[in-house]
Amino acid sequence: MLNYAYGMLEVQTRINIITQGYDPTKGIIHGDKYNNRQTFVFDKMEPARPLVDRRILALIKGNTFSPSDISINAAGRAGLTRSWRGACCALR
């Protein structure tokens, strides 16, 4: 859940950075020796990570999960069902 929520935060942050006219590849805190990652996105995400952590923790503490809440794809990778992915997206 936390990885999924971080992924959503990354997408939202990237969109905000680009629409405001900033270069997402020019990070300040995060470095990238190959210059092929959008490190400024990760820099801008850092202040929001504790908020995402708290919201996911509250979601986990406030719900009871069952095996049917997890789906496994053909490659054997486990993930959240659509309803729980939606719950993670709604944490804004």
N, C-alpha and C positions, 0 to 999 in steps of 0.2 A: 504494500500500500504506500509506503513511504517513497519508494522509487517511482511509482506511478505519479504520486503527487508532485515530486520533484520534477518529473518530466513535464507535467502540466505547467508548473511554475516556469520552467525553462522556455516553453513555447510562448507563454504570455509575456515573459520578459523580453524575449527576442523580438516579438511583434512590436512591443512598446519602444524598444531601442531603435529599430529600423524606422518606425513611423515618426519618431522624433528627429530623425536625420543623423543619428550617431552611427559610427562604424563598429559593428559588433565584434570585429576581429582585434580591436585595439584594447586589450585588457591592461589593467593597472596592477591588480593583485595577482591574478592568475596569469601565468606565463605559458607560452606554447612554443617550444623550440622549433617546431615545424611550420608555424604560422598557418595552419589549416583548420584551426578551431576558433569558434567565436567566444574568445575568452572574456570579453567585456560583458557578455551575457551572464557568465558565472560570477563575475564581480558584482553585478547588480542584483543577482539572486541571493547573495550571502545574507543581507539583512532580513530577508523574508524566510529563510530556512527555519529559525526557531518558531515562527508562527505556524508554518506548515507542520513542524514536528508536534507542536501542542495540539493542533487540530486533528491530526491523525491519531494521536494518543487518546484524545477525547472520544473520537469515533470508535476506536477499539474498546475503550473502557465502557462505553455506553451501549454496546451491542453484543449479542451472543452470535457466534459464527458456527456454521455447520459445514460438513464436507461438501454440500451442494453449493456453497458460496465460492468454491474454487473450481476452475475449469482447467483441463489439461488438453493441450492441442496435440496434433498428430506427431509433432517432433518431441513430445514429452515435456514441454515447458508448461509450468503451472502459472496461472494468472487468476485475477479476480473475474467474477461474472460481471456481465454488463451492468447490473443494478449497483454493484459495489463500486465499479469504476465511476458510475454516475455520482455516487455518494462522495467519492474523492474529488470529483470535479466541482461539486457544489460547495466545497470548503472555502471558497474565496472570501 
